[in-house]
Amino acid sequence: MCQIGFGDKQYVINVGTVDLHPLIPFFESRKWLKLIQNAKFEQAFTLNHLGAKINNVFDTMIAEALISPGYANTGLKALAAKYAGVELGKGIRMSFTEIRPLEAFTDEQLSYAANDVVVLFPIWKAQKEILAKEGMEQVADIEFQLTQVIAAMEIEGVPIDVPKWRAKMEGYAIEHETSRVKMNELLFPETVSEQLGMFVRDAINLNSPKQLKEAFGKIGVHLNATNEREIGIINHPAAKELLHYRKLQKIMSSYGETFLGEIHPFTNRIHPDWQQIGTATGRFACKKPNLQQMPDEFRQCVSLKDYAIVVADYSQIELRILAELSNDARFMEAFTSGEDLHTATAGAIFGLKIENVTKEQRFIAKTINFGLAYGMGPSKLMDMLNLESMKEGRSTKFTFRQVQNIMNRYRAAYKDVVEWLHQAGELAYRNEFSVTMLGRKRYFKRPTSGDAPNYLQEIASIKRQGANAPIQGTNADITKLAMINLYNDLENYSYRAKIIIQVHDEIVVLAHKRHAASVKEVVVESMLRSASEVLKKVPVKVDAYVSDIWKKGD
């Protein structure tokens, strides 16, 4: 059925007997405001079945996610109770699954359907007032427009080269078994079978923390815990191999046949569920399945004959946002002059000319640049630097004092950056919210008593997240604006090209090879134009490439 309400009148249409095509001008009209609960679903329905877009939308579900990010129950039943004082009876919902084709709806079902429309009006009125009061009208408009883009993404889907995918999985299975055997060799050399030249298969359960601690203890390595951080700082072949084994195991469980089972039998593509407000900062999330965390090897299986993959991402966008927010002259200079920020930072904190900065010093500077924006302290920095040093095969091991000295030199070089991060955290704790450049808010709940468990840690966490949310959230806002502009630009140019994937500040487009080069230019221009609407002082750079597969740029 299709339910449409005009305030004083509601229409419940049986789409089994009534053609909805005459409603297309109404859906596409920008004059009429359409109040919808979960607009992405409705957008997908009209795009797929009618070839029509729904323009000028107010999505009550998305509005609630903005009003109470991370805390809200955005279901219609909860919104009706909260804003309209109406209790929607959901008991009848399952009766719709029992309806046969062309069968008439009961009066009870019609009343239920009509009430779902009626209740949207008081919800909209209350949410609209809150969004205006909180200064979130602009970011809400972006989110509402985005529902159309995401619906189109989900319908288009992502093409997968299945034979290539399975070949990679077979390789991982062999490597996984090899790693398991090697772990047994490192932990239990006495279990070698001279006759078979192999190891006892079940010498140890590598997924058991207790057994791992005991096994490592026997080879002289004491473990307080078996998490990645603890294992990662141990310079022993067995520790390195365990991390490798776990990585392989995770890949096999996440990207095996269960993943391929998500491929649609009719389209031969994966149509994931894109959640446009997947985190409290406004970032996307993806599920069924999650394409955002695909390893590079499997990204290479995203391809389609006669089509190219156009990939573009913002270069160091969060650091550019931090530069704009902090107004740090030295930090901004690295971007305005075209210098490499990490090399410039290394030169500043180590007192070197740029041409004398080493690869290791640049890595240290890069780690601090990104880490400070996420509230990283000296202990975390020390762990990260030592882990990287171990991976590179260097004997260098940083002490806590050395790392503190490095961070102190960083603070001296970028005083305004450090001060802004401090003040942003303090404001978030005091106000119980942080705000992006376009007005998106993230709310926090202060601990109420000094006797509460982890009281000081909770305060530190709020300040850390409060400093990062304006940066990460502004990045999300810019990228979403870019997706809207790009979607419209591709439509206007009539290119055979569609947005299919979004990963934080990266946008992936499937384009016919005849149009790929032109599409790349459109993608870059759309993204630059969108960022310039937000960042006024710091220039933005977009890296883009065209390939037969989805891969990282050169």
Secondary structure, DSSP 8 states (H G I E B T S, - for coil): -EEEE-SS-EEEE-TTTS--GGGHHHHH-SSS-EEESSHHHHHHHHHHHHS----SEEEHHHHHHHHSTTT---SHHHHIIIII------TTGGGGGG--TT----HHHHHHHHHHHHTHHHHHHHHHHHHHHTT-HHHHHHHHHHHHHHHHHHHH-EEB-HHHHHHHHHHHHHHHHHHHHHHHHHH-GGGEETTTTEE-TTS--TT-HHHHHHHHHHTT---S--SHHHHHT--SHHHHHHHHHHHHHHHHHHSSHHHHTTB-TTT-EE--EEETT-STTS--EEESS--TT--HHHHTTB--TTEEEEEEEETTHHHHHHHHHHT-HHHHHHHHTT--HHHHHHHHHHT--GGG--HHHHHHHHHHHHHHHTT--HHHHHHHHHHHHHHTT------HHHHHHHHHHHHHH-HHHHHHHHHHHHHHHHHSEEE-TT--EEE------TTSTTHHHHHHHHHHHHHHHHHHHHHHHHHHHHHHHHHHHHHHHT-SEEEEEEETTEEEEEEETTTHHHHHHHHHHHHHHHHHTT-SSS---EEEEEESS-----
